[in-house]
Amino acid sequence: MSEQIRKKYFQDFMPENVCFGCGTSNADGLHVKSYWEGSESVCHWDSQTKYHGWANLMNGGVMATLIDCHCMCTAMAYAYQEESRELGSSPEYRYATGTLSVKYLKPTSNNDTVELRARVLEVKGKKTVLKCDFYCLGEKTAEADVVAIRVFDSSQSAKGNLFKS
């Protein structure tokens, strides 16, 4: 069995996720796939011509979306890990962006695989603080400070829950 098949992608445990960045149920989305590698979450992603900013360079908004979705899914997976639970077990958690601050360090190729590496720095109640580094061809091209907020907990009342109808 290949290493690729053995990985547990966080997004595979988020049923009915239609998010443009990380939703497995969005045929037109970016299909971010994140997994644990030690204490960091990792995502490898290959772009398409339609995501150019300038010729051969990745669009900064696409980069921010990749960082955002990778970090929201990392926050979710971290919560499960901290509770010694398997991904997909109950209660289900979902996170939304509280803040996203991206520092673009240098142009990023749109023709090569990019790698994102995120780590959780702090958890306070429903708030998870993360740092994410964005690499292309082994060079860090962006870095981000991210705050993820738990906006859904399936063990709580469904009243006002935008995730369930």
C-alpha positions, 0 to 999 in steps of 0.5 A: 500500500502506498504512503498516499493511500495510508494518509488520513486526510482531515477533509475526508472526515467532513461529510457534505463539505461544500467549501470552495477550498476544502470541500470534498462535495464541491466539484469546482473547488480546490480540494485541499487535502491535509494530514498530520506529519508529526506535530504539523499538518501538511498539504501538497497542492498542484495548481492549474492555469486558471489560478494564475495571478500573473503568467506563471505566478500563483494568485495571492487570493488562491494562496490565502484560500489554501492557507485558510482552509488548511488551517480551519481543517487543522484546527478541527483535527487538532481538537479531535486529537486533543480529545483522543478521538478519531476524526469523524467521531461524535461530536463533530466540530467545524471551524471558521476564520476569525482572522487571517493575516498573510505575509507574501514573501516572494512570488510563488510559481503556479507551475509547481507543487506547493506545500503548506505546513501549519502548527497550532500555537494556542487553544483558548476555548473555541479559539485556536491560534495557528501559524502556517508556512507556504513553500514552493520549490523548497522556499518559503514564499508566504507565512500566515497567522490564523485564528480559527473559531469553533462555530459548530459542535454537533453535541449542542443545540441545532438552534441557529446552526448554519451547518445543519438545516 
